[in-house]
Structure formats: C-alpha cells, structure tokens
Amino acid sequence: MTFGSKQYSWSDVSIAIGGKIINGVTEVEYTVKKEKEALYGRGSDPHAILSGKNTYEGKLGIWQSELESLVQSAPNRDVLSLKFDVVITYVPEDGGAIVVDILKNVEFTEVKKAMKQGDKNMVVDMPIVFTKIKTQQ
C-alpha cells in the first residue's frame, strides 16, 4: 500500500454554492459525527461499541457582499430558508489527485454580522447543517 504525500493549500480549493463558484469564501469547515457508545455487561471492559445516528455540521466564512447576494436570491429574502448543495473541490496546481466533496441539502442556521474599528471588510461566519456528505466524488 502506498500513500501520496500531496498537501492541499487554500489556493487549491474552489467552493460552489447552488452551482455557482463563490470567490468570497474565506473559510470552510465540515464535520460528520457518529454517535458511539460502549456496550457493558459482565466485567469492567466493554464488550462492543454500538453506533447510532450521524450528524452533519460546519461553517462557511463569507464576505458580506456574498451574503447580501444570497439574501437577494432567498425566498422572502430569508437566507435561513435557503436549501442548497455545497461542492468543495481540491484541485492541486501540480497535477495531483483532484478531490471533490459534496455537502447535500445544506441550510444556514445563523446569521451574525459584526465589524470592528480597523476592519477592511466584513467576513460573516455562517454555521451550516446538512444531511449527507459525498466524499471523493
């Protein structure tokens, strides 16, 4: 078995929301969690690990201008009512393997705008939930 040593950098990442590549993304984070619990019976040690449901969450850091564009396209201008897929593509410039992860049925859970003295632009952290992740498509 061999392992590649290619490391992807931020410049290798493209993020598309609803089929449109978003230039004003400054951060992407996504997590899948599976409930797991030890099964105890006789003795001090667990006999097995039991699995439960999966949960999917993350966040996008986007420019305020990108947020305002999303608000314009949202029903009733409510960005929290939008439902979309997010496609994260890692395309290394040196010809390494292309990796595509697709977050399905994404929804924002919160909008929090903030700026402070000295800021040159606003980056809005947008927490997300989604129903599935298709990895390495």
Buried (B, 14 or more C-beta within 10 A) or exposed (E): EEEEEEEEEEEBBBBBBBEEEBEBBBBBEBEBEEEEEEEEEEEEEEEEEEEEEEEBBBBBBBBBEBBEBBBEEBEEEEBEEBEBBBBBBBBBEEEBEEBBBBBBEBBBEEBEEEEEEEEEEBBBBBBBBBEEBEEEE
